[in-house]
């Protein structure tokens, strides 16, 4: 767990009167303390076995130095520079903008399956998480990751990564995401659309939003009347 923010005044009160104590928590991932600090766990919500059988190759790439952000690339082991180039499927993981990582087994297993069943190159970026980084940094990071792909397409062979460029078809790119990742995919639609000249020669052919996470000032019926025992009940949604 890491302590994300403690107001200076609150620190003084806690020291003089009492030790901080937990006042609220969400599934053990987020904890709020009496002094106003928030602790966020970087551990996966579930324990999942990684299904890495060698049929998909993968590696990490540093795509933003300022914020130390990485993305994970996947391709079928059978892909080669001599075979037909593969479409690119750009996947943004979910987690309510607060949790999740490209390194979590649940997301990695999904990317393994996508790479094999779609016969595609998969790109799965990380992004800055709340509450330490309140929106819009996560959305800005998704923009930067897509611009990284654009740079790979236009750079010289010396600057781009042949692990990707030798097998990827930059004219067939599809952008997707689940939950909060679906929200970010939506913002990419709004910013770039399909076939954006700003991304050329990268051509986004379509967007796929998987149960995208959106919220508003007026509750929907499912939010207002949904079961409190549901995994994503109103209380959990409002945390985000």
Buried (B, 14 or more C-beta within 10 A) or exposed (E): EEEBEBEEEBBEBBEEEEEBEEEEEBEEBBBBBBBBBBBBBEEBBEEEEEEEEEEBBBEEBEBBEEBEBBBBBBBBEEBEEEEEBBBBBBBBBBBBBBBBBBBBBBBBBBBBBBBBEBBBBBBBBBBBBBBEBEBEBBBBBBBBBBBBBBEBBEEEEEEBBEBBBBBBBBBBBBBBBBBBBBBBBBBBBEEBEEEBEEBEEBBBEEBBBBEBBEEEEEEEEEBEEBEEEEEBEBEBBEBB
